[in-house]
């Protein structure tokens, strides 16, 4: 990965000026049913994530992102958008770790438009996803930075927003249910764990290894054909 930091204030101003609506904001991550991401890990792993449907978590309709392979196989995490198009995490279900939780309020994972660094602390109550009993609570804060990232399928580097979790709770899983790298504890660092690109959403993320996007599919044949056009923009 090649990266270079630039001021986020400039990015925020550009998004505000160039975005007439939430739906048109290119930083809003895609949550349409059928959207599919394929990743390769830096240690040889492979992962496919797909928006497989919708469900309700604590009264909110959320999109279900399902993981197909590796240590995170079977994981589902639950996402929705805030009024600005920012990405919120409502909870997750990880069968291999026998953990299923909901967050109240949902965690701000990717702000739109990105800017304001670091973001205010959120106090979060954790509920059992099945019984709704309170099982934990913690303070959560993110920090964002604008980076340049070279993806495998693109010739030209693209700008991405790196999101670091400054104050996650202790445990063996990340807040969205992904497994931590072997031998590590809870992650609390200004180093980003997720990297969001325009249109594509999460183009690189840390789990048991560092996964980079190698393929992306939209939910309809017509929309999927635009994937080739999107890649050509960066060649």
HELIX and SHEET records of a PDB file:
HELIX    1   1 UNK A    8  UNK A   18  1                                  11    
HELIX    2   2 UNK A   70  UNK A   72  5                                   3    
HELIX    3   3 UNK A   95  UNK A   97  5                                   3    
HELIX    4   4 UNK A  221  UNK A  232  1                                  12    
SHEET    1   A13 UNK A 134  UNK A 140  0                                        
SHEET    2   A13 UNK A 122  UNK A 128 -1                                        
SHEET    3   A13 UNK A  99  UNK A 110 -1                                        
SHEET    4   A13 UNK A  87  UNK A  94 -1                                        
SHEET    5   A13 UNK A  76  UNK A  81 -1                                        
SHEET    6   A13 UNK A  60  UNK A  67 -1                                        
SHEET    7   A13 UNK A  46  UNK A  57 -1                                        
SHEET    8   A13 UNK A  36  UNK A  41 -1                                        
SHEET    9   A13 UNK A 210  UNK A 217 -1                                        
SHEET   10   A13 UNK A 201  UNK A 206 -1                                        
SHEET   11   A13 UNK A 194  UNK A 197 -1                                        
SHEET   12   A13 UNK A 158  UNK A 165 -1                                        
SHEET   13   A13 UNK A 142  UNK A 149 -1                                        
END                                                                             
